[in-house]
Structures are given as C-alpha cells and as structure tokens.
Amino acid sequence: MVKAWLTIIGLGEDGPDGLPPASLKALDEAEVIMGPARHMALVPDAGQKRITWPVPFADGVPLLEQHRGRPTVVLASGNPFWFGAGSVIARHLEAEEWRALPGPSVFSLAAARLGWALETTTCLGLHAAPHGRLRPHLALGQRMIVTLRDGAALADLMRYLSDHGFSETSLHILEALGGPRERLRRFRADDIPPGDVLSPVAVALDVKGGGGIPHASGRSDSLFANDGQITKRPVRALTLSALAPRPGEMLWDIGAGSGSIAIEWLMAHPATRAVAIEAEPARAARIADNARALGQDRLQTVLGSAPSALADLPPPDAVFVGGGCSRALLDWLGVSLAPGTRLVANAVTLETEALLGDAHSRLGGTLMRFEISESQPLGTRRGWKSSYPIVQWSVTL
C-alpha cells in the first residue's frame, strides 16, 4: 500500500496558532510546503522547501506531483473540500497518497457570526465563478453566503443585485474571518461599495426585492432571449416532463434554438449536465448568453448540425430533437444511442409529424398531439386563439 505523502491542511487566518496537533505535526515533518502566497505568509519558514502555488490553479498540480513520495503539505483555506482546492488535488492522486486535515470553513464561520442556520442557507463559491450563479437562488427572504475574490468583486455583486431588482438586499461583509484582522460590516446592495475590503472576503445575503425565478418547468418565455425559435412555455413544460431529468444525467438538445430546454434541464438539479447543439452561429451565441444569465454556465454549446456534430459528445441519458428533425437523424439516433436512452421529439409541420408517426410505428413509445389556445380580444368580447398543434413522440430505446 502506498503511504500518504501529502497532507492537505485547512488553514485559518490565525495561521498555525489555531491548528490541531495533527496539522502541526504534519507541518513539522514536511519537506515541502505549497500554498497561495497569503497562506504561505502565515506559516513561519522552518527550512522546508516552499513553493507558492501558481495562477492559474491547475498549473500547480504538476509542480506538486514532482514531489511525490516526499512528506509534503498543501495549505488551503478552512475546509478544502467545500468550494476549495481539495477535490482538484485529490482527483490527480491515488486515495492512499493523501490525507486531509480540514479546518472550519468560511461558511461555518460566517453562520456562527450571524446566527444563521447553515442547513437552510445557500452556500456558493463565487471567487472563481460568475455572479449569474446567484440568479436561480434569488428570491425574497432567502439567505445566502458566498465567497468572493476581492473588493472589486464585491462592487460587481452589489451592482448585479441592484440591476436585477434586489437593491434592498442586506449584505453582511465578512472580512478575514477567524483571524486578528476579522471585520464584519453591513450594507445594502444599492449603497456605495466600500473601498477598503480585506481579503479573504465572504458576503452573507439577506435577499429582499424582486420576484425570483420559478422552480417549476415551463418558466416564462421572457427569460430567454430568442429570435422566435423557442419552445414556448406550455410545450416546454410538457417536453421537460417527458425528458424526465434526474440528478447526474446528460441531455443532448439538438436544434436548441434559444437553449430553453437544455437550460431548464440544468435548472432541474445542480448535478444535471447538458449539451446544446445548434447550427446557426448567432443562435449558438445566444444560447450561451441565456445560460450564463440564468446561472447555468455549465451548459456546453456545440456549433454544428446533427448527426455529424454528435459523434464526439459524452453519451446522453436523454435526447431532445427540437429542430432539424430528419429520417437520417432519427435513424442515426436509433442505432447509435445506448439502450435505456430517452428520446423526445416535437413536430409542428406535417412532414415532421409523418416522420414521428413512422418512428413510433417502428420503435414504439408514446405519440401525443396537443393543441393550446389562449384567450384574445375578439371585437368587444374574447375568443380562443389556437397555436399550431404539436405532435410529440417519446420513447425509451
């Protein structure tokens, strides 16, 4: 069995003074110490080889691996496995090669200072992620704790909240938690941002204002920028129901248009994954913009036509054909997808409807036709205005 040569230590702002005996022993025995400059400055130099972890973070992993077998310590903040560096490092090593000695996370410290119940508070790491990740969680009365990169990121966050209708939100600015420089200040999102923010910085949000985004499938069409090529809200709700997203599953959204199906698939659970395939460059760019705006920047957008654009994609658990449906595409999907894959296709034209009817006769599944009408003014009264009927084929291959 390989002996653990690496110890990942969760370091607080008070440096080694707050570490338990096991962490102090690992530091004392280490031949190599790696970590960000801020953490390295907190640990006295005792003659070990000291390496400042580079930026970008991924560049430090090969440096670390060069010392495989030598007693090595990597310094990280608080709990390295909660929006920290721990998981990135661990995936490059065998399980027996490393151990972790975590400290209190910034989220735990923030909740302790404010008296907030951590299990009902949304925690997000925004120090290396866009503020759009907040969007699905912003709703009146919700509480969040987020980590930020620096004071400039705080100013951007306050502007983001105000721009999206949450200017009354209370922000608790938590600076250098757990150390001698610790400071807690309170602002509103529409206040002038402070210019003297200490790092590391976290912000606790008590959300006020705005209406938030519903968490049910079939969200408002107005959330998705589009050129008219969009699966409309009621049809989208029925389509997502047929696709049936589950945690960890992958979706291919073929002919994605505005990306509304793929984005709502991702909104179903934080572990879902999706690829949007779109042949029109302007639409592909718009899909990526929609995903970022709604906090789903993990959506992968592929510019190209199916089936040629599908060959190198990770295998899907579900496939939606929203545009570009053809006999060749359906045949390719029928022979290329793994058994158990769910396939859903919608048709508006008679030609595509005929394709789906033929596929249903050959492969089975469910064939549904639905018509949706909305009330519209009719002179001085009201009448029903029907949209084009939709035919939907769904099957588990």
C-alpha positions in Angstrom: 0.0 0.0 0.0 1.2 3.5 -0.9 1.9 5.6 2.1 0.2 9.0 2.3 2.9 11.5 1.4 0.6 14.5 1.0 -1.3 16.3 3.7 -3.9 19.0 2.8 -4.3 21.3 5.7 -7.2 23.7 6.1 -5.5 26.8 7.4 -7.4 29.7 9.2 -6.5 33.4 9.3 -4.8 33.0 12.6 -2.1 30.7 11.0 -0.7 27.7 12.9 -1.9 29.1 16.2 -5.4 27.7 15.5 -4.3 24.3 14.1 -4.9 21.0 15.9 -1.9 18.8 16.9 -2.1 16.5 13.8 -1.8 19.5 11.5 1.1 21.0 13.5 2.9 17.6 13.3 2.4 17.4 9.5 3.9 20.8 9.1 6.8 20.0 11.4 7.6 16.8 9.4 7.1 18.3 5.9 10.0 18.6 3.5 7.9 20.6 1.0 5.1 23.2 1.7 2.9 24.5 -1.1 0.1 27.1 -1.0 -1.1 30.5 -2.1 1.1 33.4 -1.1 -1.3 34.6 1.6 -1.3 31.2 3.3 2.5 30.8 3.0 3.0 34.2 4.7 1.0 32.9 7.8 3.4 29.9 8.3 6.9 30.6 9.6 9.8 29.4 7.5 11.4 26.4 9.2 13.7 25.4 6.4 11.3 23.4 4.3 11.2 23.8 0.5 8.5 26.4 0.0 6.6 26.7 -3.3 3.9 29.4 -3.9 1.0 27.8 -5.7 0.8 29.4 -9.2 -2.1 31.0 -11.1 -4.0 29.5 -12.8 -4.5 26.9 -10.1 -4.2 23.9 -12.5 -0.6 24.8 -13.2 0.3 23.9 -9.6 -0.8 20.2 -9.8 2.3 19.1 -12.0 4.6 21.0 -9.6 3.0 19.1 -6.7 3.4 15.7 -8.4 7.1 16.3 -8.9 7.4 15.8 -5.1 5.5 12.5 -5.0 6.9 10.4 -2.1 8.3 13.3 -0.1 6.4 14.5 3.0 4.5 17.4 1.6 1.9 19.8 2.9 -0.5 21.9 0.8 -2.1 24.8 2.6 -5.7 25.7 1.8 -8.5 27.8 3.3 -10.7 26.3 6.0 -12.4 23.2 4.6 -10.5 22.4 1.4 -13.4 20.2 0.2 -16.1 22.9 0.3 -15.6 25.1 -2.8 -11.9 24.6 -2.1 -8.8 23.1 -3.7 -9.1 19.7 -2.1 -11.1 17.9 -4.7 -9.0 19.2 -7.6 -5.8 17.9 -6.0 -7.4 14.6 -4.9 -8.6 13.6 -8.4 -4.9 13.6 -9.6 -3.7 11.2 -6.8 -4.4 7.7 -5.6 -6.6 7.6 -2.5 -3.7 6.2 -0.4 -1.4 9.0 -1.3 -3.1 11.9 0.5 -5.0 12.8 3.6 -6.8 16.0 4.6 -7.0 17.8 7.9 -9.8 20.4 7.4 -10.5 23.5 9.5 -13.7 25.4 9.9 -15.0 26.6 6.5 -15.7 30.2 5.8 -19.4 29.3 5.6 -19.3 27.8 9.1 -17.5 30.9 10.5 -20.0 33.2 8.8 -23.0 31.3 10.0 -21.6 31.3 13.5 -21.0 35.1 13.5 -24.5 35.8 12.2 -26.5 33.1 14.0 -27.8 31.7 10.7 -28.8 28.0 10.3 -26.3 26.7 7.8 -28.6 23.9 6.7 -31.2 26.4 5.4 -28.6 28.8 3.9 -27.5 28.5 0.3 -23.7 28.5 0.1 -21.9 29.3 -3.1 -18.3 29.8 -4.2 -18.1 32.9 -6.4 -14.4 33.6 -6.1 -13.9 32.0 -9.5 -17.4 31.9 -10.9 -19.8 34.4 -12.5 -22.4 36.2 -10.4 -25.0 34.7 -12.6 -24.8 31.6 -10.5 -26.9 33.5 -7.9 -29.9 34.0 -10.3 -31.8 30.8 -9.6 -31.5 31.3 -5.8 -32.5 35.0 -5.6 -35.9 35.2 -4.0 -37.5 37.3 -1.3 -36.5 36.1 2.2 -33.7 33.7 1.1 -30.3 33.7 2.8 -27.0 33.0 1.1 -23.4 33.0 2.0 -21.0 33.5 -1.0 -17.2 33.7 -1.2 -15.7 36.4 -3.4 -12.4 37.1 -5.0 -11.8 40.6 -3.6 -13.3 44.1 -3.1 -13.8 44.7 -6.8 -15.9 41.5 -7.0 -18.0 42.9 -4.1 -18.7 46.1 -6.0 -19.7 43.9 -9.0 -22.0 41.8 -6.8 -23.8 44.9 -5.4 -24.3 46.2 -8.9 -25.6 42.8 -10.1 -28.2 42.6 -7.3 -29.4 46.2 -8.0 -29.6 45.6 -11.7 -31.8 42.5 -11.2 -34.3 44.1 -8.8 -32.8 43.2 -5.5 -31.4 46.6 -4.5 -32.9 46.4 -0.9 -30.9 43.2 -0.1 -28.9 43.4 3.1 -25.2 42.4 2.7 -23.1 41.4 5.6 -19.4 41.8 4.5 -17.3 39.3 6.4 -13.6 40.0 6.0 -10.6 37.9 7.1 -12.8 35.6 9.3 -11.1 33.8 12.1 -8.0 36.0 12.3 -6.8 39.1 14.0 -8.0 41.3 11.1 -11.6 40.0 11.2 -14.2 42.6 10.4 -18.0 42.5 9.8 -19.9 45.3 8.2 -23.4 45.7 6.8 -24.5 47.4 3.6 -27.5 47.5 1.2 -27.0 46.4 -2.4 -27.6 49.9 -3.6 -25.1 51.5 -1.2 -21.7 52.8 -2.4 -19.3 49.8 -2.2 -16.6 50.1 0.4 -13.1 50.7 -1.0 -11.1 49.0 1.8 -12.2 45.4 1.7 -9.9 42.9 3.3 -9.3 39.5 1.8 -10.4 36.8 2.1 -13.9 38.1 1.8 -17.3 36.5 2.1 -20.7 38.1 1.8 -23.9 36.9 3.6 -27.1 38.0 1.7 -30.5 38.5 3.2 -32.4 38.8 0.0 -35.1 41.5 -0.4 -37.0 42.7 -3.5 -37.6 41.1 -6.9 -39.8 38.1 -7.6 -37.2 35.4 -8.4 -37.3 32.6 -11.0 -40.0 29.9 -10.5 -38.6 26.4 -9.9 -41.2 24.6 -11.9 -40.7 23.6 -15.5 -42.1 25.9 -18.1 -40.7 29.2 -17.0 -41.6 32.5 -18.7 -40.6 32.8 -22.3 -39.3 36.3 -21.5 -36.4 34.8 -19.5 -34.9 33.5 -22.8 -33.6 35.9 -25.5 -34.7 34.4 -28.8 -35.4 35.2 -32.5 -38.7 33.4 -32.4 -37.1 29.9 -32.4 -38.1 28.9 -28.9 -40.1 26.0 -27.4 -42.9 28.0 -25.8 -43.6 27.8 -22.1 -46.6 25.3 -22.0 -44.9 23.0 -24.6 -41.6 23.3 -22.8 -43.2 22.1 -19.6 -44.7 19.0 -21.3 -41.4 18.3 -23.0 -39.4 18.5 -19.8 -41.9 16.2 -18.2 -41.3 13.7 -21.0 -37.5 14.1 -20.8 -37.7 13.5 -17.0 -34.3 14.9 -15.8 -32.7 13.1 -12.9 -29.5 14.1 -10.9 -26.3 13.5 -12.8 -27.9 12.8 -16.2 -26.8 14.2 -19.5 -29.1 15.8 -22.1 -28.4 16.4 -25.8 -30.6 19.3 -27.0 -30.5 19.0 -30.8 -31.5 22.1 -32.8 -31.6 24.0 -29.5 -32.8 27.4 -30.8 -32.8 29.6 -27.7 -31.5 26.8 -25.4 -34.6 26.9 -23.2 -35.0 23.1 -23.0 -31.3 22.5 -22.1 -31.3 25.4 -19.6 -34.4 24.2 -17.8 -33.0 20.7 -17.8 -29.9 22.1 -15.9 -32.2 24.0 -13.6 -33.9 20.8 -12.5 -30.8 19.8 -10.4 -27.3 21.1 -9.9 -25.8 17.7 -10.9 -27.5 17.5 -14.3 -25.5 18.1 -17.5 -26.4 19.2 -21.0 -25.1 19.9 -24.4 -26.9 22.3 -26.8 -26.3 21.6 -30.5 -27.2 24.5 -32.8 -26.2 25.0 -36.5 -26.8 28.8 -36.6 -23.8 30.8 -35.1 -26.0 33.7 -33.8 -28.3 31.3 -32.1 -25.4 29.3 -30.6 -24.0 32.5 -29.1 -27.4 33.5 -27.8 -27.8 30.1 -26.1 -24.5 30.6 -24.3 -25.7 34.1 -23.2 -29.0 32.8 -21.9 -27.3 30.0 -20.0 -24.9 32.5 -18.3 -27.7 34.9 -17.5 -29.7 32.2 -15.7 -26.8 30.8 -13.8 -26.3 27.7 -15.9 -22.9 28.4 -17.3 -22.1 24.7 -17.2 -24.1 24.3 -20.4 -21.9 23.1 -23.2 -22.8 24.7 -26.6 -21.8 23.0 -29.8 -22.0 24.8 -33.2 -22.8 22.3 -35.8 -25.5 20.1 -37.4 -26.7 16.7 -36.2 -25.8 13.9 -36.6 -22.2 14.9 -37.6 -21.8 17.2 -34.5 -22.8 14.4 -32.1 -20.0 11.9 -32.7 -17.6 13.0 -30.0 -20.1 14.2 -27.4 -20.4 12.4 -24.0 -23.1 9.8 -24.2 -26.6 11.1 -23.2 -29.3 9.8 -20.9 -31.9 11.8 -22.8 -32.1 13.4 -26.2 -34.5 16.1 -27.3 -34.9 16.9 -31.1 -36.3 20.4 -31.3 -35.1 21.4 -34.7 -33.6 19.8 -37.8 -35.5 16.6 -37.4 -35.0 14.2 -40.4 -35.3 10.5 -41.1 -31.5 10.3 -41.3 -31.1 11.8 -37.8 -33.8 9.6 -36.3 -32.2 6.5 -37.8 -28.7 7.6 -36.6 -30.1 8.1 -33.1 -31.9 4.8 -33.1 -28.7 2.8 -33.8 -26.2 5.0 -32.0 -27.8 5.7 -28.6 -27.4 3.2 -25.8 -30.3 1.1 -24.7 -32.3 2.9 -22.0 -31.7 6.4 -23.5 -34.9 8.5 -23.5 -35.7 10.2 -26.8 -38.2 13.0 -27.2 -39.0 14.9 -30.5 -41.6 17.6 -31.2 -43.2 18.3 -34.6 -45.1 21.3 -35.9 -45.1 20.6 -39.7 -46.9 17.8 -41.4 -43.7 16.5 -42.8 -42.0 16.1 -39.4 -45.3 14.7 -38.0 -45.1 12.0 -40.6 -41.5 11.2 -39.6 -42.5 10.8 -35.9 -45.5 8.7 -36.8 -43.3 6.3 -38.8 -40.7 6.2 -35.9 -43.4 5.4 -33.5 -44.7 2.5 -35.6 -41.1 1.1 -35.8 -39.7 1.8 -32.3 -42.8 2.2 -30.1 -43.1 4.7 -27.3 -45.8 7.3 -26.9 -47.2 9.6 -29.6 -49.1 12.6 -28.3 -50.8 15.5 -30.1 -51.8 18.6 -28.2 -53.2 22.0 -29.1 -53.0 25.1 -26.9 -55.3 28.1 -27.1 -55.2 31.4 -25.4 -57.9 34.0 -25.0 -57.6 37.0 -27.3 -59.8 40.1 -27.8 -62.5 39.4 -30.4 -64.2 42.7 -31.1 -65.7 43.8 -27.8 -65.5 40.3 -26.5 -63.0 37.5 -26.2 -62.3 34.3 -28.1 -59.8 31.5 -28.3 -56.7 31.9 -30.4 -55.1 28.5 -31.2 -51.4 27.9 -31.8 -50.2 25.3 -34.2 -50.8 21.8 -32.8 -47.8 19.9 -31.6 -47.1 16.2 -32.1 -44.7 14.7 -29.5 -43.0 11.4 -29.8 -41.2 10.0 -26.7 -39.6 6.6 -26.3 -37.1 4.8 -24.2 -34.8 3.0 -26.6 
